[in-house]
Amino acid sequence: MPNKCDVVVIGAGIVGLATALELTRRLPSLSVVVLEKELTVAAHQTGHNSGVIHSGLYYRPGSLKAKLAVAGAEAMVEFCRAHSIPHQICGKVVVATGEDELPGLEELYRRGLANGVPGLRMIGPEELRDVEPHAHGIRAIHVPSAGITDYRMVSEKYADLISKAGGAVVTGARVVGLSRSGRKTLIKTSLGEYEASYIVNCAGLHGDRVTRMGSADLDMQIVPFRGEYYEIVPEKRHLVRGLIYPVPDPRFPFLGVHFTLHVNGAVEAGPNAVLAFAREGYQKTSFDFADTVEMLQYSGLWRLVFKYWKAGADEYYRSLFKPAFVRALQKLLPDLRSGDLHPGGAGVRAMPLYADGKLSDDFRFVETEGMMNVISVPSPAATTSLLIGRAIVDQIQPAVQAQIPANA
C-alpha cells in the first residue's frame, strides 16, 4: 500500500523546503511530505550557492523577481537572526571600469531605485576606495544592504521546522513515475509509493522532466550551465571586504566574474558560465550521455549557440586557461595575482531555455490538475525563498483545499 498524504513536494532544495514550510504554517491540518532523491537536503543548486543575500538591484521593475527581492532579503536576514544562522551585512559595490559600462551602471541604478533597494547610492573612485580600497573603477553603485549567509544551513533549518510542524522530509527517494487518477496522484519512488492529492514540483535541475512525467506540456527545457570559481588564498583575503561585482552584460542572466565574501571568511572569485554536459556536472570532465543527447537535440540550444557563440567561446577560454580568468578579475582588482588563487568549487544552474533560444529571466510556475510545477526560479531564489514559498502557496491554496475539502 502506498504511503498516503495530502501534499507531496518533490525536491528538497531551498525553494521546495520553503514551500513545504509555508504549507505547514498556513494549513497545519495537512499532511505534507518532501521527497528528495539525494541523501541530504540542499544537495545541488542550493548547496553550491554563493551565499549572497541579494538586494534587488538587477531585476526588471514589475517582474516577480523584482517584487519579491527587497522584502525577500529582509525576510532572510530576519530568519537568520531568529535562528542564529551565520550571516553578515557586508555591502556590495557594482563597478564600472570603463566609459562604455556607464550606461549599464545607470540602468542598474534606475532599477534599484524603482525596486526600492535601501541605501542605494552612486559613488566615484574616491568613495569606492573608502568602501573597497583595492577595487578599481571610474564609478560604482554602493549597495550597503547586501549580505551573505549559508543557504545549506538555512535549508537544514527549514527542514527541521517542517519536521517539528508534523511534516516529513524523506531523503534518498528518487521520483520515477507519476500517475493521476481521480483526485489522487500515485508517486512512484526508489523508496516505495506515495499517494497525494496535490503535488508541488520543485525538482530544480530536473524540474522539466518531472513536469513531463506528470503529462504536462512545456515550451522550454532545462539546460545546465556550470559556474566555476577560484578561491583567494587566506593571506590575500584582505583585498576584498565584501562583495565586488562588475556591470553585467544585459544579454545574459549572469552577473559576470566577481568577488564574494563568505561567512566562514573565505573569498571566492568567479564564476564563469559554461555549458555543462551533465545536469549535475560539477567537474570539467563531467559527462552524462543521456543529458547530453537530450540537450543537443533541442533546437533552442542551437539557436542560443549560434546567436552568442563568441561570448560562449570567451567563457570556455576562461574556463580552460587560468591567465584569462585572472585578467578578467584584475579589471576589478588590479592587485590580484595568479598565485593568489587556487581552484574553488563549482555550481550548476538550471537555466530554462525556450525553443526560440531565449533564456527565461523571471520566476515561472506552471499549474496543471493536482500539480504545481516550479519551472524557473533563478537567482535570487535563495534570497527570496520564504517569499517564493508564500507566493506558491497563495497560488495553490484554493486548488489544494478543493482537492482536500475536509482539511480546508
KAFENTA-V557738 format. One record per pair of residues at least 6 apart in sequence whose C-alpha atoms are under 8 Angstrom apart, sorted by the first residue. I is the first residue (numbers start at 0). GAP is how many residues later the second one is. If there is no record, write none. Layout:
I:GAP / I:GAP
This chain:
0:192 / 1:184 / 1:190 / 1:191 / 1:192 / 1:193 / 2:190 / 2:191 / 2:192 / 3:190 / 3:191 / 3:192 / 4:25 / 4:26 / 4:27 / 4:28 / 4:189 / 4:190 / 4:191 / 4:192 / 5:24 / 5:25 / 5:26 / 5:189 / 5:190 / 5:191 / 5:192 / 5:398 / 6:23 / 6:24 / 6:25 / 6:26 / 6:189 / 6:190 / 6:191 / 6:192 / 6:193 / 7:24 / 7:25 / 7:26 / 7:27 / 7:188 / 7:190 / 7:191 / 7:192 / 8:7 / 8:10 / 8:11 / 8:23 / 8:24 / 8:25 / 8:26 / 8:190 / 8:191 / 8:192 / 8:193 / 9:6 / 9:24 / 9:25 / 9:26 / 9:165 / 9:189 / 9:190 / 9:191 / 9:192 / 9:193 / 10:6 / 10:23 / 10:24 / 10:25 / 10:26 / 10:190 / 10:191 / 10:192 / 10:193 / 11:22 / 11:23 / 11:24 / 11:29 / 11:30 / 11:157 / 11:190 / 11:191 / 12:28 / 12:29 / 12:30 / 12:31 / 12:32 / 12:33 / 12:142 / 12:189 / 12:190 / 12:191 / 13:28 / 13:32 / 13:137 / 13:140 / 13:141 / 13:368 / 13:371 / 14:187 / 14:366 / 14:367 / 14:370 / 14:371 / 14:373 / 14:374 / 15:18 / 15:184 / 15:185 / 15:186 / 15:187 / 15:373 / 16:17 / 16:138 / 16:141 / 16:142 / 16:145 / 17:140 / 17:367 / 17:368 / 17:370 / 17:371 / 18:367 / 18:369 / 18:370 / 18:371 / 18:373 / 18:374 / 19:12 / 19:13 / 19:14 / 19:142 / 19:369 / 20:137 / 20:138 / 20:140 / 20:141 / 20:368 / 21:364 / 21:367 / 21:368 / 21:371 / 22:7 / 22:9 / 22:370 / 23:6 / 23:8 / 23:138 / 23:141 / 23:142 / 23:143 / 24:140 / 26:381 / 27:137 / 28:378 / 29:377 / 30:135 / 30:136 / 31:134 / 31:135 / 31:136 / 32:134 / 32:135 / 32:136 / 32:137 / 33:133 / 33:134 / 33:135 / 33:136 / 34:134 / 34:135 / 34:136 / 34:137 / 34:138 / 34:139 / 34:140 / 35:133 / 35:134 / 35:135 / 35:136 / 35:137 / 35:138 / 36:134 / 36:135 / 36:136 / 36:137 / 36:138 / 37:133 / 37:134 / 37:135 / 37:136 / 38:132 / 38:133 / 39:131 / 39:132 / 40:111 / 40:114 / 40:115 / 40:118 / 40:130 / 41:110 / 41:113 / 41:114 / 43:236 / 43:303 / 43:304 / 44:159 / 44:160 / 44:302 / 44:303 / 44:304 / 44:305 / 45:105 / 45:106 / 45:336 / 46:104 / 46:105 / 47:297 / 47:298 / 47:299 / 47:300 / 48:102 / 48:298 / 49:210 / 49:212 / 50:97 / 50:98 / 50:99 / 50:100 / 50:211 / 51:94 / 51:95 / 51:96 / 51:97 / 51:208 / 51:331 / 52:20 / 52:23 / 52:93 / 52:94 / 52:95 / 52:96 / 52:327 / 52:329 / 52:330 / 53:15 / 53:19 / 53:92 / 53:93 / 53:326 / 53:329 / 54:14 / 54:15 / 54:18 / 54:62 / 54:88 / 54:90 / 54:91 / 55:9 / 55:10 / 55:13 / 55:14 / 55:56 / 55:59 / 55:60 / 55:61 / 56:51 / 56:52 / 56:54 / 56:55 / 56:58 / 56:60 / 57:50 / 57:53 / 57:54 / 58:6 / 58:7 / 58:52 / 58:53 / 58:56 / 59:6 / 59:51 / 60:6 / 60:50 / 60:53 / 60:54 / 62:299 / 63:298 / 63:299 / 64:297 / 64:298 / 64:315 / 65:49 / 66:48 / 67:316 / 67:319 / 67:320 / 68:311 / 68:314 / 68:315 / 69:45 / 69:46 / 69:47 / 70:313 / 70:316 / 71:311 / 71:312 / 71:313 / 71:314 / 71:315 / 72:310 / 72:311 / 74:309 / 74:311 / 74:312 / 75:307 / 75:308 / 75:310 / 76:10 / 79:6 / 79:7 / 79:69 / 79:74 / 80:6 / 82:74 / 84:64 / 84:65 / 84:68 / 84:69 / 85:63 / 85:64 / 85:177 / 86:60 / 86:61 / 86:62 / 86:63 / 86:176 / 87:59 / 87:60 / 87:61 / 87:175 / 88:55 / 88:56 / 88:57 / 88:58 / 88:59 / 89:54 / 89:55 / 89:56 / 89:57 / 89:58 / 89:151 / 89:152 / 89:153 / 90:51 / 90:52 / 90:53 / 90:54 / 90:55 / 90:56 / 90:151 / 90:152 / 91:50 / 91:51 / 91:52 / 91:53 / 91:54 / 91:55 / 91:150 / 91:151 / 91:152 / 91:153 / 92:35 / 92:47 / 92:48 / 92:49 / 92:50 / 92:150 / 92:151 / 92:152 / 93:11 / 93:46 / 93:47 / 93:48 / 93:150 / 93:151 / 93:152 / 93:153 / 94:10 / 94:41 / 94:42 / 94:43 / 94:44 / 94:45 / 94:46 / 94:149 / 94:150 / 94:151 / 94:152 / 94:237 / 95:6 / 95:9 / 95:41 / 95:42 / 95:43 / 95:44 / 95:150 / 95:151 / 96:39 / 96:40 / 96:41 / 96:42 / 96:149 / 96:234 / 96:235 / 97:39 / 97:40 / 98:39 / 100:146 / 101:37 / 103:143 / 103:144 / 103:146 / 104:35 / 104:36 / 104:142 / 108:11 / 108:12 / 108:13 / 108:32 / 111:8 / 112:7 / 116:26 / 116:28 / 117:25 / 117:26 / 117:27 / 118:24 / 118:25 / 118:26 / 119:21 / 119:22 / 119:23 / 119:24 / 120:20 / 120:21 / 120:22 / 121:17 / 121:18 / 121:19 / 121:20 / 122:16 / 122:17 / 122:18 / 122:19 / 123:14 / 123:15 / 123:16 / 124:11 / 124:12 / 124:13 / 124:14 / 124:15 / 127:7 / 127:8 / 127:9 / 127:11 / 127:12 / 128:6 / 128:7 / 130:110 / 131:108 / 131:109 / 131:110 / 132:106 / 133:105 / 133:106 / 133:199 / 133:200 / 133:201 / 134:109 / 134:197 / 134:198 / 134:199 / 135:195 / 135:196 / 135:197 / 135:198 / 136:195 / 147:113 / 147:114 / 147:115 / 148:113 / 148:114 / 149:113 / 150:231 / 158:10 / 161:6 / 161:7 / 162:6 / 171:18 / 171:19 / 172:16 / 172:17 / 172:18 / 173:15 / 173:16 / 173:17 / 174:12 / 174:13 / 174:14 / 174:15 / 175:11 / 175:12 / 175:13 / 175:14 / 176:9 / 176:10 / 176:11 / 176:12 / 176:36 / 177:7 / 177:8 / 177:9 / 177:10 / 177:35 / 177:36 / 178:6 / 178:7 / 178:8 / 178:35 / 179:6 / 179:34 / 182:14 / 182:187 / 182:220 / 183:11 / 183:12 / 183:13 / 183:14 / 183:186 / 184:10 / 184:11 / 184:12 / 184:13 / 184:14 / 184:185 / 185:7 / 185:8 / 185:9 / 185:10 / 186:6 / 186:7 / 186:8 / 186:9 / 187:6 / 196:173 / 196:203 / 196:206 / 196:207 / 197:172 / 197:173 / 197:202 / 197:205 / 198:171 / 198:172 / 198:173 / 199:171 / 199:172 / 199:173 / 199:174 / 200:6 / 200:9 / 200:10 / 200:170 / 200:171 / 200:172 / 200:173 / 201:171 / 201:172 / 201:173 / 202:7 / 202:171 / 203:146 / 203:171 / 204:17 / 204:19 / 204:74 / 204:75 / 204:144 / 204:145 / 205:16 / 205:73 / 206:15 / 206:166 / 206:167 / 206:168 / 207:10 / 207:12 / 207:13 / 207:14 / 207:167 / 210:6 / 210:7 / 210:162 / 211:6 / 215:152 / 218:135 / 218:136 / 219:132 / 219:133 / 219:134 / 219:135 / 220:131 / 220:132 / 220:133 / 220:134 / 221:128 / 221:129 / 221:130 / 221:131 / 222:52 / 222:56 / 222:72 / 222:78 / 222:127 / 222:128 / 222:129 / 222:130 / 223:51 / 223:52 / 223:53 / 223:54 / 223:55 / 223:56 / 223:124 / 223:125 / 223:126 / 223:127 / 224:48 / 224:49 / 224:50 / 224:51 / 224:123 / 224:124 / 224:125 / 224:126 / 225:46 / 225:47 / 225:48 / 225:49 / 225:50 / 225:55 / 225:56 / 225:120 / 225:121 / 225:122 / 225:123 / 226:43 / 226:44 / 226:45 / 226:46 / 226:47 / 226:119 / 226:120 / 226:121 / 226:122 / 227:42 / 227:43 / 227:44 / 227:45 / 227:91 / 227:116 / 227:117 / 227:118 / 227:119 / 228:39 / 228:40 / 228:41 / 228:42 / 228:43 / 228:114 / 228:115 / 228:116 / 228:117 / 229:38 / 229:39 / 229:40 / 229:41 / 229:111 / 229:112 / 229:113 / 229:114 / 229:115 / 230:35 / 230:36 / 230:37 / 230:38 / 230:110 / 230:111 / 230:112 / 230:113 / 231:34 / 231:35 / 231:36 / 231:37 / 231:108 / 231:109 / 231:110 / 232:107 / 232:108 / 232:109 / 233:32 / 235:104 / 236:29 / 236:30 / 238:94 / 238:96 / 239:19 / 239:21 / 239:27 / 240:20 / 241:17 / 241:18 / 241:19 / 242:15 / 242:16 / 242:17 / 242:18 / 243:14 / 243:15 / 243:16 / 243:88 / 244:10 / 244:11 / 244:12 / 244:13 / 244:14 / 244:87 / 245:9 / 245:10 / 245:11 / 245:12 / 245:86 / 246:8 / 246:9 / 247:6 / 247:7 / 247:8 / 248:6 / 248:7 / 251:107 / 252:106 / 252:108 / 253:19 / 255:14 / 255:15 / 255:16 / 256:12 / 256:13 / 256:14 / 256:15 / 256:71 / 256:72 / 257:11 / 257:12 / 257:13 / 257:71 / 258:8 / 258:9 / 258:10 / 258:11 / 259:7 / 259:8 / 259:9 / 260:6 / 260:7 / 261:6 / 267:76 / 268:60 / 269:59 / 270:75 / 271:43 / 271:46 / 271:47 / 272:42 / 272:43 / 273:38 / 273:41 / 273:42 / 273:45 / 275:8 / 275:10 / 275:11 / 275:72 / 276:9 / 276:10 / 276:11 / 276:14 / 276:15 / 277:8 / 277:9 / 277:10 / 277:11 / 277:13 / 277:14 / 278:9 / 278:12 / 278:69 / 278:71 / 279:68 / 280:6 / 280:67 / 281:64 / 281:65 / 281:66 / 282:63 / 294:6 / 295:6 / 297:57 / 298:56 / 298:57 / 298:58 / 299:53 / 299:54 / 299:55 / 299:56 / 299:57 / 299:58 / 300:52 / 300:54 / 300:56 / 301:55 / 302:53 / 302:54 / 303:53 / 303:54 / 304:7 / 316:7 / 317:6 / 317:7 / 318:6 / 321:16 / 322:15 / 325:10 / 325:11 / 325:12 / 328:7 / 329:6 / 348:29 / 349:28 / 350:8 / 350:9 / 350:25 / 350:27 / 351:7 / 351:8 / 351:23 / 351:24 / 352:6 / 352:7 / 353:6 / 359:16 / 360:17 / 361:14 / 361:15 / 361:16 / 362:12 / 362:13 / 362:14 / 362:15 / 363:10 / 363:11 / 363:12 / 363:13 / 364:7 / 364:8 / 364:9 / 364:10 / 364:11 / 365:6 / 365:7 / 365:8 / 365:9 / 366:6 / 369:29 / 369:30 / 369:33 / 371:24 / 380:7 / 400:6 / 400:7 / 401:6
